[in-house]
């Protein structure tokens, strides 16, 4: 039982992209726009609190009580809207505190890198690093190190994970890294949009608009989760298009506001 060399390479690439891209972007924004460190930290903290703690807690209660998974249309709408409401509201609230000491679009960029970056690291980066360690153990013939203390359902899940690492086609491991590139682009763009909703009084409408846009961007992933879309490649193409459109939209928004204020 061996994991292919190509799989190892692609897992490593996804790990490097998922962890390294946020670091690279912050350094770039720091040098180009004098982005500050604190908004990035606030962005990372707000993702953890709003998504991993609050949103997940609500999901546990609502999905457990109402079994929305059995009603695909409602489940898709619920999942997409909840993501938009929690993440964009986290940005909106965070900016209320940040604006006391930080201003300029660099605040939105830095916050977006923190929010999207910690999401990338926690959801994909750490997973890929773990997969890489597993693959090395498998290829050195030491699988028993992983399985010797397991039992029951935990052992079954572990064996399934090991089997997946061996049998999954190598290109699949690249998808995680590619998805994070698109997702970070979306997160930074929406962070800029909500930044202007807070810092420009006549742009408050950008906050609810960001919620709607976020929900729409998340719909393909929900369609995949419910089995309506069968191919993950379709989701990645749609997410990639969304990222490009939103980056251009955020850039255009920034340019228009900058021109009006000069």
C-alpha positions in Angstrom: 0.0 0.0 0.0 1.6 3.2 -1.2 0.5 6.8 -1.8 1.7 8.0 -5.2 4.6 10.5 -5.4 2.3 12.8 -7.4 -0.3 12.8 -4.6 2.5 13.7 -2.1 3.5 16.6 -4.3 0.0 17.9 -4.8 -0.8 17.6 -1.0 2.4 19.5 -0.3 1.5 22.2 -2.9 -2.0 22.6 -1.4 -0.5 22.9 2.1 2.0 25.5 1.0 -0.7 27.5 -0.9 -3.2 27.4 2.0 -0.7 28.5 4.6 1.7 30.5 2.5 -0.7 32.6 0.5 -2.1 34.6 3.4 1.4 35.3 4.7 2.5 36.4 1.2 -0.6 38.6 0.7 -0.2 40.4 4.1 3.5 41.1 3.4 2.5 42.4 -0.1 -0.3 44.6 1.3 2.1 45.8 4.0 4.7 46.9 1.5 2.3 48.3 -1.0 -0.5 49.9 1.1 1.2 50.0 4.6 -1.4 47.5 5.9 -1.4 47.1 9.7 -1.0 43.9 11.7 -3.9 44.5 14.2 -6.8 44.4 11.6 -5.4 41.1 10.3 -5.5 39.7 13.8 -9.0 41.0 14.4 -10.0 39.4 11.1 -8.6 36.0 12.1 -10.3 36.2 15.5 -13.6 37.3 14.1 -13.6 34.2 11.8 -13.0 31.9 14.7 -15.6 33.4 16.9 -18.3 34.1 14.3 -18.0 30.9 12.2 -16.3 28.2 14.3 -18.0 29.1 17.5 -21.3 31.0 17.0 -22.4 29.8 13.6 -21.5 26.2 14.3 -23.4 26.4 17.6 -26.5 27.7 15.8 -26.2 24.9 13.2 -26.1 22.3 15.9 -29.3 23.6 17.4 -31.3 24.4 14.2 -30.3 21.4 12.1 -30.7 19.1 15.1 -34.2 20.4 15.8 -35.6 20.9 12.3 -33.7 18.4 10.2 -33.3 20.9 7.3 -31.0 18.4 5.6 -34.1 16.5 4.6 -35.4 19.6 2.7 -32.7 20.4 0.1 -34.0 23.8 -1.0 -34.5 25.1 2.5 -31.1 23.6 3.6 -29.3 25.3 0.7 -30.9 28.7 1.4 -30.3 28.3 5.2 -26.6 27.4 4.8 -25.8 30.1 2.3 -27.6 32.8 4.2 -26.1 31.8 7.6 -22.6 32.0 6.2 -23.3 35.5 4.7 -25.0 36.8 7.8 -22.4 35.6 10.3 -19.2 36.5 8.3 -20.3 39.8 7.0 -21.8 40.8 10.4 -18.5 39.9 12.0 -16.8 42.3 9.6 -19.3 45.0 10.2 -19.0 44.8 13.9 -15.2 44.5 13.9 -14.8 47.6 11.8 -16.8 49.6 14.3 -13.9 49.1 16.8 -11.1 49.3 14.2 -12.2 52.6 12.8 -11.3 54.4 16.0 -7.6 53.8 15.3 -7.4 52.4 11.7 -8.6 53.8 8.4 -7.8 53.5 4.8 -8.6 50.6 2.4 -5.5 48.9 3.9 -7.6 48.1 6.9 -10.1 46.2 4.8 -7.3 44.4 3.0 -5.6 43.4 6.2 -8.8 42.3 7.8 -9.7 40.3 4.7 -6.3 38.5 4.8 -6.8 37.7 8.4 -10.3 36.4 8.0 -9.7 34.4 4.8 -6.2 33.4 5.8 -7.1 31.8 9.1 -10.0 30.0 7.3 -7.5 28.7 4.8 -5.0 27.6 7.4 -7.5 25.9 9.7 -9.7 24.2 7.1 -7.2 23.2 4.5 -3.6 23.9 5.5 -3.6 21.9 8.7 -5.5 19.1 7.1 -3.0 18.9 4.2 -0.1 18.9 6.6 -1.7 16.0 8.5 -2.3 14.2 5.2 1.3 14.6 4.3 2.4 13.1 7.6 0.0 10.2 7.1 1.3 9.6 3.6 4.9 9.5 4.7 4.0 7.0 7.5 2.1 4.9 4.9 4.9 4.9 2.4 7.5 3.9 4.9 5.4 0.9 5.8 4.5 2.0 9.3 0.7 2.1 9.1 0.5 0.2 12.4 1.7 3.3 14.1 -1.5 5.0 13.1 -3.9 2.1 13.7 -2.5 0.1 16.7 -4.4 2.1 19.4 -7.6 2.6 17.4 -10.9 0.7 17.9 -14.5 0.7 16.8 -15.8 3.7 14.8 -12.6 5.6 15.3 -10.5 2.8 13.7 -13.0 2.5 10.9 -12.7 6.3 10.1 -8.9 6.1 10.3 -8.8 3.1 7.9 -11.1 5.0 5.5 -8.8 8.0 5.6 -5.8 5.9 4.9 -7.6 4.1 2.1 -8.6 7.5 0.6 -5.1 8.8 0.6 -4.0 5.7 -1.3 -6.9 5.5 -3.8 -7.9 9.1 -4.5 -6.6 10.5 -7.8 -3.7 12.9 -7.3 -5.2 15.9 -8.9 -8.0 15.9 -6.3 -5.5 17.0 -3.7 -4.8 20.2 -5.7 -8.4 21.2 -5.4 -8.1 22.3 -1.7 -5.3 24.7 -2.6 -7.1 26.1 -5.6 -10.3 26.6 -3.7 -8.4 28.6 -1.0 -7.0 30.9 -3.7 -10.5 31.7 -4.9 -11.9 31.8 -1.3 -9.3 34.3 -0.1 -10.0 36.5 -3.1 -13.7 36.5 -2.2 -13.0 37.2 1.4 -10.7 40.1 0.8 -13.2 41.6 -1.8 -16.1 41.4 0.6 -13.9 42.7 3.4 -13.3 45.8 1.3 -17.0 46.2 0.5 -18.0 46.1 4.2 -15.1 48.4 5.1 -16.7 51.0 2.9 -20.1 50.3 4.3 -18.7 51.3 7.7 -16.3 54.1 6.8 -18.6 55.8 4.3 -22.0 56.9 5.7 -23.7 56.9 2.3 -22.5 53.3 1.6 -24.4 51.5 4.3 -26.2 49.4 1.7 -23.0 47.6 1.0 -23.3 45.6 4.2 -26.6 43.8 3.3 -25.4 43.6 -0.3 -22.3 41.8 1.0 -24.5 39.3 2.9 -26.5 38.6 -0.3 -23.3 38.2 -2.5 -21.7 36.0 0.1 -24.8 33.7 0.2 -24.9 33.5 -3.6 -21.2 32.6 -3.8 -21.8 29.8 -1.3 -24.7 28.3 -3.1 -22.7 26.1 -5.5 -20.9 24.5 -2.5 -24.3 23.8 -0.9 -25.5 22.3 -4.2 -22.5 20.0 -4.1 -23.1 19.1 -0.5 -26.7 18.2 -1.2 -25.8 16.2 -4.3 -27.5 18.4 -6.8 -24.1 19.2 -8.4 -22.1 16.1 -8.8 -18.7 17.4 -9.9 -16.5 19.5 -7.6 -14.9 21.0 -10.7 -18.1 22.8 -11.5 -18.1 24.3 -8.0 -14.5 25.5 -8.4 -15.2 27.0 -11.8 -18.1 29.0 -10.4 -16.2 30.0 -7.3 -13.3 31.1 -9.4 -15.6 33.2 -11.6 -17.1 34.7 -8.5 -13.7 35.6 -7.1 -12.6 37.4 -10.3 -15.9 39.3 -10.5 -15.7 40.4 -6.8 -12.1 41.4 -7.0 -12.9 43.6 -10.0 -16.0 45.0 -8.2 -14.0 45.8 -5.0 -11.3 47.5 -7.1 -13.9 49.6 -9.0 -15.6 50.5 -5.7 -12.3 51.7 -4.2 -11.4 53.7 -7.3 -14.8 55.5 -7.4 -14.7 56.4 -3.7 -11.1 57.5 -3.9 -11.9 59.8 -6.9 -14.9 61.3 -5.2 -12.9 62.0 -2.1 -10.0 63.8 -3.9 
